Amino acid sequence: MTNWYRVGKIVNTHGIRGEIRVISTTDFEEERFEVGKRLYIEPPGSKTTKDLIRVTVSAHRKHKNFDLLQFEEYHNISQVEPFKGGLLKVEESELGELDEHEYYYHEIIGCVVFTEEGEELGKIKEILSPGANDVWVIQSKSGGKDILIPYIDSVVKEVDVKQKIVKIHLLEGLL
């Protein structure tokens, strides 16, 4: 069984030649959206991976905060209009290896977070990318407010994606 990973969301069309406007959800836009790369479109409302549509990137450019993509298989607006609201995905085999201390979001989400003293804080449920560094959103074990932890060396001390455990140094004011 193939695992699929989201690399973007199709938010609109652009022009009349079949370009789509994408909000990227990958840190590797140049690699993922490179001309000749194979992507899969999950149409809006899709219920199964059998609905995925295989496409090949024929053009990629940046425009404002969006990635504009064209596919070899589609050449006009009426062909790509049904994809609005859909997702762009890649197969797990396309992910590639990361450097040490770099992780894919799917590896971090679901990890249990502990302080250096061994206190369990909760599970990472989401990752935000507001600017200089990512922020990990931890669903509090106590059921209270979510805890926001910056992904910086002075806070995140150890990440074990195989065991799904993260150890952090709790700076004053983080809770």
Rosetta constraint file for C-alpha pairs under 8 A:
AtomPair CA 2 CA 91 HARMONIC 6.73 0.50
AtomPair CA 2 CA 92 HARMONIC 6.97 0.50
AtomPair CA 3 CA 91 HARMONIC 6.10 0.50
AtomPair CA 3 CA 92 HARMONIC 5.46 0.50
AtomPair CA 4 CA 89 HARMONIC 6.15 0.50
AtomPair CA 4 CA 90 HARMONIC 5.69 0.50
AtomPair CA 4 CA 91 HARMONIC 4.85 0.50
AtomPair CA 4 CA 92 HARMONIC 5.87 0.50
AtomPair CA 5 CA 89 HARMONIC 5.23 0.50
AtomPair CA 5 CA 90 HARMONIC 5.40 0.50
AtomPair CA 5 CA 91 HARMONIC 6.40 0.50
AtomPair CA 5 CA 92 HARMONIC 6.71 0.50
AtomPair CA 6 CA 25 HARMONIC 6.94 0.50
AtomPair CA 6 CA 26 HARMONIC 7.91 0.50
AtomPair CA 6 CA 87 HARMONIC 6.68 0.50
AtomPair CA 6 CA 88 HARMONIC 5.81 0.50
AtomPair CA 6 CA 89 HARMONIC 4.36 0.50
AtomPair CA 6 CA 90 HARMONIC 6.60 0.50
AtomPair CA 7 CA 24 HARMONIC 6.03 0.50
AtomPair CA 7 CA 25 HARMONIC 4.82 0.50
AtomPair CA 7 CA 26 HARMONIC 5.03 0.50
AtomPair CA 7 CA 32 HARMONIC 7.67 0.50
AtomPair CA 7 CA 87 HARMONIC 7.70 0.50
AtomPair CA 7 CA 88 HARMONIC 5.61 0.50
AtomPair CA 7 CA 89 HARMONIC 5.44 0.50
AtomPair CA 7 CA 90 HARMONIC 6.98 0.50
AtomPair CA 8 CA 22 HARMONIC 6.08 0.50
AtomPair CA 8 CA 23 HARMONIC 5.50 0.50
AtomPair CA 8 CA 24 HARMONIC 4.23 0.50
AtomPair CA 8 CA 25 HARMONIC 4.82 0.50
AtomPair CA 8 CA 26 HARMONIC 6.96 0.50
AtomPair CA 8 CA 87 HARMONIC 5.85 0.50
AtomPair CA 8 CA 88 HARMONIC 4.95 0.50
AtomPair CA 8 CA 89 HARMONIC 7.09 0.50
AtomPair CA 9 CA 22 HARMONIC 5.42 0.50
AtomPair CA 9 CA 23 HARMONIC 5.27 0.50
AtomPair CA 9 CA 24 HARMONIC 6.53 0.50
AtomPair CA 9 CA 25 HARMONIC 7.49 0.50
AtomPair CA 9 CA 85 HARMONIC 6.70 0.50
AtomPair CA 9 CA 86 HARMONIC 6.00 0.50
AtomPair CA 9 CA 87 HARMONIC 4.47 0.50
AtomPair CA 9 CA 88 HARMONIC 5.93 0.50
AtomPair CA 10 CA 20 HARMONIC 6.65 0.50
AtomPair CA 10 CA 21 HARMONIC 5.87 0.50
AtomPair CA 10 CA 22 HARMONIC 4.54 0.50
AtomPair CA 10 CA 23 HARMONIC 6.57 0.50
AtomPair CA 10 CA 83 HARMONIC 6.81 0.50
AtomPair CA 10 CA 84 HARMONIC 5.41 0.50
AtomPair CA 10 CA 85 HARMONIC 5.35 0.50
AtomPair CA 10 CA 86 HARMONIC 5.34 0.50
AtomPair CA 10 CA 87 HARMONIC 5.88 0.50
AtomPair CA 10 CA 88 HARMONIC 7.16 0.50
AtomPair CA 11 CA 20 HARMONIC 7.68 0.50
AtomPair CA 11 CA 21 HARMONIC 5.76 0.50
AtomPair CA 11 CA 22 HARMONIC 5.75 0.50
AtomPair CA 11 CA 23 HARMONIC 6.90 0.50
AtomPair CA 11 CA 84 HARMONIC 5.44 0.50
AtomPair CA 11 CA 85 HARMONIC 5.43 0.50
AtomPair CA 11 CA 86 HARMONIC 7.63 0.50
AtomPair CA 12 CA 20 HARMONIC 5.91 0.50
AtomPair CA 12 CA 21 HARMONIC 5.08 0.50
AtomPair CA 12 CA 22 HARMONIC 7.31 0.50
AtomPair CA 12 CA 81 HARMONIC 7.68 0.50
AtomPair CA 12 CA 84 HARMONIC 5.26 0.50
AtomPair CA 12 CA 85 HARMONIC 7.45 0.50
AtomPair CA 13 CA 18 HARMONIC 7.13 0.50
AtomPair CA 13 CA 19 HARMONIC 5.86 0.50
AtomPair CA 13 CA 20 HARMONIC 4.27 0.50
AtomPair CA 13 CA 21 HARMONIC 5.50 0.50
AtomPair CA 13 CA 77 HARMONIC 6.81 0.50
AtomPair CA 13 CA 80 HARMONIC 7.04 0.50
AtomPair CA 13 CA 81 HARMONIC 6.44 0.50
AtomPair CA 13 CA 84 HARMONIC 7.12 0.50
AtomPair CA 14 CA 18 HARMONIC 7.21 0.50
AtomPair CA 14 CA 19 HARMONIC 5.16 0.50
AtomPair CA 14 CA 20 HARMONIC 5.46 0.50
AtomPair CA 14 CA 21 HARMONIC 6.06 0.50
AtomPair CA 14 CA 68 HARMONIC 7.54 0.50
AtomPair CA 14 CA 77 HARMONIC 7.83 0.50
AtomPair CA 15 CA 19 HARMONIC 6.50 0.50
AtomPair CA 15 CA 77 HARMONIC 7.12 0.50
AtomPair CA 16 CA 76 HARMONIC 5.55 0.50
AtomPair CA 16 CA 77 HARMONIC 4.81 0.50
AtomPair CA 17 CA 75 HARMONIC 5.37 0.50
AtomPair CA 17 CA 76 HARMONIC 4.22 0.50
AtomPair CA 17 CA 77 HARMONIC 5.77 0.50
AtomPair CA 18 CA 70 HARMONIC 6.15 0.50
AtomPair CA 18 CA 71 HARMONIC 7.69 0.50
AtomPair CA 18 CA 74 HARMONIC 6.01 0.50
AtomPair CA 18 CA 75 HARMONIC 4.76 0.50
AtomPair CA 18 CA 76 HARMONIC 3.92 0.50
AtomPair CA 18 CA 77 HARMONIC 4.46 0.50
AtomPair CA 18 CA 78 HARMONIC 7.55 0.50
AtomPair CA 18 CA 79 HARMONIC 6.87 0.50
AtomPair CA 18 CA 80 HARMONIC 5.87 0.50
AtomPair CA 19 CA 68 HARMONIC 6.22 0.50
AtomPair CA 19 CA 69 HARMONIC 5.39 0.50
AtomPair CA 19 CA 70 HARMONIC 4.67 0.50
AtomPair CA 19 CA 71 HARMONIC 7.72 0.50
AtomPair CA 19 CA 75 HARMONIC 7.96 0.50
AtomPair CA 19 CA 76 HARMONIC 7.64 0.50
AtomPair CA 19 CA 77 HARMONIC 7.19 0.50
AtomPair CA 19 CA 80 HARMONIC 7.58 0.50
AtomPair CA 20 CA 68 HARMONIC 5.58 0.50
AtomPair CA 20 CA 69 HARMONIC 5.38 0.50
AtomPair CA 20 CA 70 HARMONIC 6.51 0.50
AtomPair CA 20 CA 80 HARMONIC 7.11 0.50
AtomPair CA 21 CA 66 HARMONIC 6.14 0.50
AtomPair CA 21 CA 67 HARMONIC 5.95 0.50
AtomPair CA 21 CA 68 HARMONIC 4.83 0.50
AtomPair CA 21 CA 69 HARMONIC 6.76 0.50
AtomPair CA 22 CA 66 HARMONIC 5.57 0.50
AtomPair CA 22 CA 67 HARMONIC 5.08 0.50
AtomPair CA 22 CA 68 HARMONIC 6.14 0.50
AtomPair CA 22 CA 69 HARMONIC 7.44 0.50
AtomPair CA 23 CA 65 HARMONIC 7.56 0.50
AtomPair CA 23 CA 66 HARMONIC 5.46 0.50
AtomPair CA 23 CA 67 HARMONIC 6.50 0.50
AtomPair CA 24 CA 29 HARMONIC 7.07 0.50
AtomPair CA 24 CA 66 HARMONIC 7.24 0.50
AtomPair CA 24 CA 67 HARMONIC 6.85 0.50
AtomPair CA 26 CA 32 HARMONIC 7.95 0.50
AtomPair CA 28 CA 32 HARMONIC 5.94 0.50
AtomPair CA 29 CA 33 HARMONIC 5.67 0.50
AtomPair CA 29 CA 34 HARMONIC 7.87 0.50
AtomPair CA 30 CA 34 HARMONIC 5.69 0.50
AtomPair CA 32 CA 37 HARMONIC 6.88 0.50
AtomPair CA 33 CA 37 HARMONIC 6.45 0.50
AtomPair CA 33 CA 57 HARMONIC 6.58 0.50
AtomPair CA 33 CA 60 HARMONIC 6.33 0.50
AtomPair CA 33 CA 69 HARMONIC 7.55 0.50
AtomPair CA 34 CA 57 HARMONIC 6.74 0.50
AtomPair CA 34 CA 59 HARMONIC 7.70 0.50
AtomPair CA 34 CA 60 HARMONIC 6.78 0.50
AtomPair CA 35 CA 56 HARMONIC 7.67 0.50
AtomPair CA 35 CA 57 HARMONIC 4.97 0.50
AtomPair CA 35 CA 58 HARMONIC 5.08 0.50
AtomPair CA 35 CA 59 HARMONIC 5.67 0.50
AtomPair CA 35 CA 60 HARMONIC 6.81 0.50
AtomPair CA 36 CA 56 HARMONIC 5.76 0.50
AtomPair CA 36 CA 57 HARMONIC 5.23 0.50
AtomPair CA 36 CA 58 HARMONIC 6.15 0.50
AtomPair CA 37 CA 56 HARMONIC 5.60 0.50
AtomPair CA 37 CA 57 HARMONIC 5.50 0.50
AtomPair CA 38 CA 54 HARMONIC 6.97 0.50
AtomPair CA 38 CA 55 HARMONIC 5.76 0.50
AtomPair CA 38 CA 56 HARMONIC 4.57 0.50
AtomPair CA 38 CA 57 HARMONIC 6.50 0.50
AtomPair CA 38 CA 90 HARMONIC 7.78 0.50
AtomPair CA 39 CA 54 HARMONIC 6.00 0.50
AtomPair CA 39 CA 55 HARMONIC 5.39 0.50
AtomPair CA 39 CA 56 HARMONIC 6.20 0.50
AtomPair CA 39 CA 57 HARMONIC 7.42 0.50
AtomPair CA 39 CA 88 HARMONIC 6.56 0.50
AtomPair CA 39 CA 89 HARMONIC 5.99 0.50
AtomPair CA 39 CA 90 HARMONIC 5.58 0.50
AtomPair CA 40 CA 52 HARMONIC 5.82 0.50
AtomPair CA 40 CA 53 HARMONIC 5.25 0.50
AtomPair CA 40 CA 54 HARMONIC 4.54 0.50
AtomPair CA 40 CA 55 HARMONIC 5.89 0.50
AtomPair CA 40 CA 88 HARMONIC 5.67 0.50
AtomPair CA 40 CA 89 HARMONIC 5.09 0.50
AtomPair CA 40 CA 90 HARMONIC 6.19 0.50
AtomPair CA 41 CA 52 HARMONIC 5.45 0.50
AtomPair CA 41 CA 53 HARMONIC 4.98 0.50
AtomPair CA 41 CA 54 HARMONIC 6.52 0.50
AtomPair CA 41 CA 55 HARMONIC 7.32 0.50
AtomPair CA 41 CA 83 HARMONIC 7.60 0.50
AtomPair CA 41 CA 86 HARMONIC 6.65 0.50
AtomPair CA 41 CA 87 HARMONIC 5.70 0.50
AtomPair CA 41 CA 88 HARMONIC 4.78 0.50
AtomPair CA 41 CA 89 HARMONIC 6.28 0.50
AtomPair CA 42 CA 46 HARMONIC 6.36 0.50
AtomPair CA 42 CA 49 HARMONIC 7.62 0.50
AtomPair CA 42 CA 51 HARMONIC 6.60 0.50
AtomPair CA 42 CA 52 HARMONIC 4.87 0.50
AtomPair CA 42 CA 53 HARMONIC 6.61 0.50
AtomPair CA 42 CA 86 HARMONIC 5.46 0.50
AtomPair CA 42 CA 87 HARMONIC 5.05 0.50
AtomPair CA 42 CA 88 HARMONIC 6.32 0.50
AtomPair CA 42 CA 89 HARMONIC 7.21 0.50
AtomPair CA 43 CA 51 HARMONIC 7.26 0.50
AtomPair CA 43 CA 52 HARMONIC 7.08 0.50
AtomPair CA 43 CA 53 HARMONIC 7.87 0.50
AtomPair CA 43 CA 82 HARMONIC 7.50 0.50
AtomPair CA 43 CA 83 HARMONIC 5.53 0.50
AtomPair CA 43 CA 84 HARMONIC 7.85 0.50
AtomPair CA 43 CA 85 HARMONIC 7.33 0.50
AtomPair CA 43 CA 86 HARMONIC 4.50 0.50
AtomPair CA 43 CA 87 HARMONIC 6.67 0.50
AtomPair CA 44 CA 83 HARMONIC 6.72 0.50
AtomPair CA 44 CA 84 HARMONIC 7.18 0.50
AtomPair CA 44 CA 85 HARMONIC 5.41 0.50
AtomPair CA 44 CA 86 HARMONIC 4.45 0.50
AtomPair CA 44 CA 87 HARMONIC 7.47 0.50
AtomPair CA 45 CA 86 HARMONIC 7.97 0.50
AtomPair CA 46 CA 51 HARMONIC 6.30 0.50
AtomPair CA 47 CA 51 HARMONIC 7.48 0.50
AtomPair CA 48 CA 52 HARMONIC 7.83 0.50
AtomPair CA 55 CA 71 HARMONIC 6.13 0.50
AtomPair CA 55 CA 72 HARMONIC 7.12 0.50
AtomPair CA 55 CA 73 HARMONIC 6.52 0.50
AtomPair CA 56 CA 71 HARMONIC 5.36 0.50
AtomPair CA 56 CA 72 HARMONIC 5.67 0.50
AtomPair CA 56 CA 73 HARMONIC 7.16 0.50
AtomPair CA 57 CA 69 HARMONIC 6.82 0.50
AtomPair CA 57 CA 70 HARMONIC 5.94 0.50
AtomPair CA 57 CA 71 HARMONIC 4.58 0.50
AtomPair CA 57 CA 72 HARMONIC 6.28 0.50
AtomPair CA 58 CA 69 HARMONIC 7.56 0.50
AtomPair CA 58 CA 70 HARMONIC 5.49 0.50
AtomPair CA 58 CA 71 HARMONIC 4.93 0.50
AtomPair CA 58 CA 72 HARMONIC 5.23 0.50
AtomPair CA 59 CA 68 HARMONIC 7.95 0.50
AtomPair CA 59 CA 69 HARMONIC 5.63 0.50
AtomPair CA 59 CA 70 HARMONIC 5.04 0.50
AtomPair CA 59 CA 71 HARMONIC 6.93 0.50
AtomPair CA 60 CA 67 HARMONIC 6.92 0.50
AtomPair CA 60 CA 68 HARMONIC 5.64 0.50
AtomPair CA 60 CA 69 HARMONIC 4.71 0.50
AtomPair CA 60 CA 70 HARMONIC 6.66 0.50
AtomPair CA 61 CA 67 HARMONIC 5.90 0.50
AtomPair CA 61 CA 68 HARMONIC 5.31 0.50
AtomPair CA 61 CA 69 HARMONIC 6.82 0.50
AtomPair CA 62 CA 66 HARMONIC 5.90 0.50
AtomPair CA 62 CA 67 HARMONIC 4.69 0.50
AtomPair CA 62 CA 68 HARMONIC 5.96 0.50
AtomPair CA 63 CA 67 HARMONIC 6.21 0.50
AtomPair CA 63 CA 68 HARMONIC 6.71 0.50
AtomPair CA 70 CA 74 HARMONIC 7.34 0.50
AtomPair CA 70 CA 75 HARMONIC 7.77 0.50
AtomPair CA 71 CA 75 HARMONIC 7.46 0.50
AtomPair CA 74 CA 79 HARMONIC 6.07 0.50
AtomPair CA 74 CA 80 HARMONIC 6.82 0.50
AtomPair CA 75 CA 79 HARMONIC 7.12 0.50
AtomPair CA 76 CA 80 HARMONIC 6.94 0.50
AtomPair CA 77 CA 81 HARMONIC 5.87 0.50
AtomPair CA 78 CA 82 HARMONIC 7.77 0.50
AtomPair CA 80 CA 84 HARMONIC 7.53 0.50
AtomPair CA 90 CA 94 HARMONIC 6.36 0.50
AtomPair CA 90 CA 95 HARMONIC 7.67 0.50
AtomPair CA 91 CA 95 HARMONIC 7.30 0.50
AtomPair CA 98 CA 102 HARMONIC 5.85 0.50
AtomPair CA 98 CA 103 HARMONIC 6.81 0.50
AtomPair CA 101 CA 159 HARMONIC 7.95 0.50
AtomPair CA 103 CA 107 HARMONIC 6.37 0.50
AtomPair CA 103 CA 108 HARMONIC 6.98 0.50
AtomPair CA 104 CA 108 HARMONIC 6.85 0.50
AtomPair CA 105 CA 109 HARMONIC 6.10 0.50
AtomPair CA 105 CA 127 HARMONIC 7.07 0.50
AtomPair CA 107 CA 111 HARMONIC 7.81 0.50
AtomPair CA 107 CA 161 HARMONIC 5.92 0.50
AtomPair CA 107 CA 164 HARMONIC 7.89 0.50
AtomPair CA 108 CA 124 HARMONIC 7.00 0.50
AtomPair CA 108 CA 161 HARMONIC 6.68 0.50
AtomPair CA 108 CA 164 HARMONIC 7.41 0.50
AtomPair CA 109 CA 123 HARMONIC 7.67 0.50
AtomPair CA 109 CA 124 HARMONIC 5.10 0.50
AtomPair CA 109 CA 125 HARMONIC 5.41 0.50
AtomPair CA 109 CA 126 HARMONIC 6.14 0.50
AtomPair CA 109 CA 127 HARMONIC 7.48 0.50
AtomPair CA 110 CA 123 HARMONIC 5.62 0.50
AtomPair CA 110 CA 124 HARMONIC 5.19 0.50
AtomPair CA 110 CA 125 HARMONIC 6.04 0.50
AtomPair CA 110 CA 164 HARMONIC 6.93 0.50
AtomPair CA 111 CA 123 HARMONIC 5.53 0.50
AtomPair CA 111 CA 124 HARMONIC 5.57 0.50
AtomPair CA 111 CA 161 HARMONIC 7.27 0.50
AtomPair CA 111 CA 164 HARMONIC 4.29 0.50
AtomPair CA 111 CA 165 HARMONIC 5.15 0.50
AtomPair CA 111 CA 166 HARMONIC 6.42 0.50
AtomPair CA 112 CA 120 HARMONIC 7.38 0.50
AtomPair CA 112 CA 121 HARMONIC 7.60 0.50
AtomPair CA 112 CA 122 HARMONIC 5.69 0.50
AtomPair CA 112 CA 123 HARMONIC 4.40 0.50
AtomPair CA 112 CA 124 HARMONIC 6.51 0.50
AtomPair CA 112 CA 164 HARMONIC 6.17 0.50
AtomPair CA 112 CA 165 HARMONIC 4.97 0.50
AtomPair CA 112 CA 166 HARMONIC 6.11 0.50
AtomPair CA 113 CA 120 HARMONIC 5.96 0.50
AtomPair CA 113 CA 121 HARMONIC 5.57 0.50
AtomPair CA 113 CA 122 HARMONIC 5.58 0.50
AtomPair CA 113 CA 123 HARMONIC 5.92 0.50
AtomPair CA 113 CA 124 HARMONIC 7.15 0.50
AtomPair CA 113 CA 138 HARMONIC 7.73 0.50
AtomPair CA 113 CA 165 HARMONIC 6.03 0.50
AtomPair CA 113 CA 166 HARMONIC 4.74 0.50
AtomPair CA 113 CA 167 HARMONIC 5.83 0.50
AtomPair CA 113 CA 168 HARMONIC 7.21 0.50
AtomPair CA 114 CA 118 HARMONIC 5.55 0.50
AtomPair CA 114 CA 119 HARMONIC 5.31 0.50
AtomPair CA 114 CA 120 HARMONIC 4.39 0.50
AtomPair CA 114 CA 121 HARMONIC 5.69 0.50
AtomPair CA 114 CA 122 HARMONIC 7.60 0.50
AtomPair CA 114 CA 165 HARMONIC 7.48 0.50
AtomPair CA 114 CA 166 HARMONIC 6.16 0.50
AtomPair CA 114 CA 167 HARMONIC 4.86 0.50
AtomPair CA 114 CA 168 HARMONIC 6.31 0.50
AtomPair CA 115 CA 119 HARMONIC 5.24 0.50
AtomPair CA 115 CA 120 HARMONIC 6.60 0.50
AtomPair CA 115 CA 121 HARMONIC 7.26 0.50
AtomPair CA 115 CA 167 HARMONIC 5.49 0.50
AtomPair CA 115 CA 168 HARMONIC 4.98 0.50
AtomPair CA 115 CA 169 HARMONIC 5.95 0.50
AtomPair CA 115 CA 170 HARMONIC 6.41 0.50
AtomPair CA 116 CA 167 HARMONIC 5.98 0.50
AtomPair CA 116 CA 168 HARMONIC 5.90 0.50
AtomPair CA 116 CA 169 HARMONIC 5.78 0.50
AtomPair CA 116 CA 170 HARMONIC 7.76 0.50
AtomPair CA 120 CA 141 HARMONIC 7.29 0.50
AtomPair CA 121 CA 138 HARMONIC 7.60 0.50
AtomPair CA 121 CA 140 HARMONIC 5.81 0.50
AtomPair CA 121 CA 141 HARMONIC 5.62 0.50
AtomPair CA 121 CA 142 HARMONIC 7.88 0.50
AtomPair CA 122 CA 138 HARMONIC 5.88 0.50
AtomPair CA 122 CA 139 HARMONIC 5.45 0.50
AtomPair CA 122 CA 140 HARMONIC 4.61 0.50
AtomPair CA 122 CA 141 HARMONIC 4.29 0.50
AtomPair CA 122 CA 142 HARMONIC 7.81 0.50
AtomPair CA 123 CA 138 HARMONIC 5.25 0.50
AtomPair CA 123 CA 139 HARMONIC 5.38 0.50
AtomPair CA 123 CA 140 HARMONIC 6.98 0.50
AtomPair CA 123 CA 141 HARMONIC 7.34 0.50
AtomPair CA 124 CA 136 HARMONIC 6.44 0.50
AtomPair CA 124 CA 137 HARMONIC 5.60 0.50
AtomPair CA 124 CA 138 HARMONIC 4.26 0.50
AtomPair CA 124 CA 139 HARMONIC 6.17 0.50
AtomPair CA 125 CA 136 HARMONIC 7.81 0.50
AtomPair CA 125 CA 137 HARMONIC 5.86 0.50
AtomPair CA 125 CA 138 HARMONIC 5.78 0.50
AtomPair CA 125 CA 139 HARMONIC 6.13 0.50
AtomPair CA 126 CA 136 HARMONIC 6.19 0.50
AtomPair CA 126 CA 137 HARMONIC 5.14 0.50
AtomPair CA 126 CA 138 HARMONIC 7.32 0.50
AtomPair CA 127 CA 134 HARMONIC 6.65 0.50
AtomPair CA 127 CA 135 HARMONIC 5.77 0.50
AtomPair CA 127 CA 136 HARMONIC 4.69 0.50
AtomPair CA 127 CA 137 HARMONIC 5.93 0.50
AtomPair CA 128 CA 134 HARMONIC 5.62 0.50
AtomPair CA 128 CA 135 HARMONIC 5.05 0.50
AtomPair CA 128 CA 136 HARMONIC 6.38 0.50
AtomPair CA 128 CA 137 HARMONIC 7.41 0.50
AtomPair CA 129 CA 133 HARMONIC 6.57 0.50
AtomPair CA 129 CA 134 HARMONIC 4.61 0.50
AtomPair CA 129 CA 135 HARMONIC 6.35 0.50
AtomPair CA 130 CA 134 HARMONIC 6.67 0.50
AtomPair CA 130 CA 135 HARMONIC 7.54 0.50
AtomPair CA 133 CA 150 HARMONIC 6.80 0.50
AtomPair CA 133 CA 151 HARMONIC 6.17 0.50
AtomPair CA 133 CA 152 HARMONIC 7.09 0.50
AtomPair CA 134 CA 150 HARMONIC 6.11 0.50
AtomPair CA 134 CA 151 HARMONIC 5.43 0.50
AtomPair CA 135 CA 148 HARMONIC 6.29 0.50
AtomPair CA 135 CA 149 HARMONIC 5.49 0.50
AtomPair CA 135 CA 150 HARMONIC 4.39 0.50
AtomPair CA 135 CA 151 HARMONIC 5.69 0.50
AtomPair CA 136 CA 148 HARMONIC 5.78 0.50
AtomPair CA 136 CA 149 HARMONIC 5.11 0.50
AtomPair CA 136 CA 150 HARMONIC 6.20 0.50
AtomPair CA 136 CA 151 HARMONIC 6.71 0.50
AtomPair CA 137 CA 146 HARMONIC 6.41 0.50
AtomPair CA 137 CA 147 HARMONIC 5.81 0.50
AtomPair CA 137 CA 148 HARMONIC 4.86 0.50
AtomPair CA 137 CA 149 HARMONIC 6.53 0.50
AtomPair CA 138 CA 146 HARMONIC 5.53 0.50
AtomPair CA 138 CA 147 HARMONIC 4.94 0.50
AtomPair CA 138 CA 148 HARMONIC 6.29 0.50
AtomPair CA 138 CA 149 HARMONIC 7.54 0.50
AtomPair CA 139 CA 143 HARMONIC 7.36 0.50
AtomPair CA 139 CA 145 HARMONIC 7.46 0.50
AtomPair CA 139 CA 146 HARMONIC 4.93 0.50
AtomPair CA 139 CA 147 HARMONIC 6.58 0.50
AtomPair CA 140 CA 144 HARMONIC 5.79 0.50
AtomPair CA 140 CA 145 HARMONIC 6.45 0.50
AtomPair CA 140 CA 146 HARMONIC 5.49 0.50
AtomPair CA 140 CA 147 HARMONIC 6.43 0.50
AtomPair CA 147 CA 174 HARMONIC 7.58 0.50
AtomPair CA 147 CA 175 HARMONIC 6.47 0.50
AtomPair CA 148 CA 174 HARMONIC 7.24 0.50
AtomPair CA 149 CA 155 HARMONIC 7.62 0.50
AtomPair CA 149 CA 174 HARMONIC 7.07 0.50
AtomPair CA 150 CA 155 HARMONIC 7.02 0.50
AtomPair CA 150 CA 156 HARMONIC 7.89 0.50
AtomPair CA 151 CA 155 HARMONIC 6.86 0.50
AtomPair CA 151 CA 156 HARMONIC 6.08 0.50
AtomPair CA 152 CA 156 HARMONIC 5.98 0.50
AtomPair CA 153 CA 157 HARMONIC 6.48 0.50
AtomPair CA 154 CA 169 HARMONIC 7.02 0.50
AtomPair CA 155 CA 168 HARMONIC 5.34 0.50
AtomPair CA 155 CA 169 HARMONIC 4.80 0.50
AtomPair CA 155 CA 170 HARMONIC 6.53 0.50
AtomPair CA 155 CA 171 HARMONIC 6.92 0.50
AtomPair CA 156 CA 166 HARMONIC 7.42 0.50
AtomPair CA 156 CA 167 HARMONIC 6.34 0.50
AtomPair CA 156 CA 168 HARMONIC 4.50 0.50
AtomPair CA 156 CA 169 HARMONIC 6.39 0.50
AtomPair CA 157 CA 166 HARMONIC 7.71 0.50
AtomPair CA 157 CA 167 HARMONIC 5.65 0.50
AtomPair CA 157 CA 168 HARMONIC 5.16 0.50
AtomPair CA 157 CA 169 HARMONIC 6.55 0.50
AtomPair CA 158 CA 166 HARMONIC 5.63 0.50
AtomPair CA 158 CA 167 HARMONIC 5.00 0.50
AtomPair CA 158 CA 168 HARMONIC 6.87 0.50
AtomPair CA 159 CA 164 HARMONIC 7.84 0.50
AtomPair CA 159 CA 165 HARMONIC 6.14 0.50
AtomPair CA 159 CA 166 HARMONIC 4.56 0.50
AtomPair CA 159 CA 167 HARMONIC 6.55 0.50
AtomPair CA 160 CA 164 HARMONIC 5.74 0.50
AtomPair CA 160 CA 165 HARMONIC 5.23 0.50
AtomPair CA 160 CA 166 HARMONIC 6.23 0.50
AtomPair CA 161 CA 165 HARMONIC 6.48 0.50
AtomPair CA 170 CA 174 HARMONIC 6.62 0.50
